[in-house]
Amino acid sequence: MIERKLPLLAIVGPTAGGKTSLSIALAKRLGGEIISCDSMQLYRGMDVGTAKPTAEEMEGVPHHMIDIREPDESYSCAEYVTDARAIIQDVTSRGLLPILCGGTGLYLDGVLLGGSFEDTPSDPSIRERLQAIAEQEDGKDVLYDRLCEVDPDSASAIHKNNVKRVIRALEIYECCSTPKSVLDKASRERGLLYDATVIGLRYHSRELLYSRIDQRVDLMLSDGLYDEVVRLKAAGVFERNATAAQAIGYKELLGVLDGTATLAEAVDGLKLATRHYAKRQMTWFSAKPYVSWIYADTEDGQMRPFADILDEAMDIVTSRGLRGESK
């Protein structure tokens, strides 16, 4: 007898694309609980800059994987996978539907593709040696050039300034004598760990998405993003956690505090960086065959009524037979 895979719904897409609203509406319709799939919302105190949903926005729907670590604590993708899978098991055991929502594609892949992290060895000595190289002058370029040489597919998917991921890919190559991209492909071919329905939001009009991004940045500033950065810097968070210091929304405003940028320059930089991030997210998810896409706008670049988007998502969900207990 073949054991049935656990059902799972995920909502993905670019930042400011409307994932949160859709996931909450679907959770209320289907009897679900939401599991954040965002690498920064898991940190306490990093609220405005990570666009965490407020208690009011959650509309009573339970959310998981938010505020689970202090901002100066490290937290890996592998840890996320372990924790998220445990929550999926718990939510399912209570007759409810687990709904992952977020734009961190690496985290979602880790959850869906069984075995990709557990089967990949690590070697702290290799990682320390590579980190020492990274800290040298032009060290980041040296490491990235090496990755381009041994694993061009991984290099094309990783920005060279993302030193942590570059080092991890090189560490895997040295441990296994096999490129990370090859191991990832083998993992994908083993199939998804869950009976997953993944809905992605996309836009005909990039300008409409960019306008939504600009509006979100302006709202973050009016909601106190600058004060949040000041508070975190005063607490020494950015000195102890390089990941937090490089997070979009924080690194740009740190320039204001350091005197290297005006507030206007930082805001412009933040909007541009967020646009670039949204583009990278779309590139990542567009390459995933498991995503069922819904356009959030019309072909002439007008936002569709939310009710229409929700109905289309429900059609996809219904066709897959996904539903938790009624709430």
Salt bridges, closest charged atoms under 4 A:
GLU33 OE1 - HIS64 NE2 2.69
GLU33 OE2 - ARG94 NH1 2.88
ASP47 OD1 - LYS52 NZ 2.76
GLU59 OE1 - LYS28 NZ 2.62
ASP67 OD1 - LYS52 NZ 2.28
GLU70 OE2 - ARG44 NH1 2.73
ASP72 OD2 - ARG240 NE 2.84
ASP90 OD2 - ARG94 NH2 2.99
ASP109 OD2 - LYS288 NZ 2.84
GLU118 OE2 - ARG85 NH1 2.80
ASP119 OD2 - ARG190 NH2 3.83
ASP141 OD1 - LYS160 NZ 3.36
GLU149 OE2 - ARG146 NH1 3.46
GLU171 OE2 - ARG127 NH1 2.66
GLU171 OE1 - ARG168 NH1 3.15
GLU174 OE1 - ARG129 NH2 2.42
ASP184 OD2 - LYS180 NZ 2.75
GLU189 OE2 - LYS185 NZ 2.39
ASP195 OD2 - ARG4 NH2 3.64
ASP195 OD1 - ARG320 NH2 2.58
ASP214 OD2 - ARG275 NH2 2.77
ASP218 OD1 - LYS271 NZ 3.06
GLU228 OE1 - ARG231 NH2 3.92
ASP258 OD1 - LYS233 NZ 3.64
GLU312 OE1 - ARG304 NH1 2.84
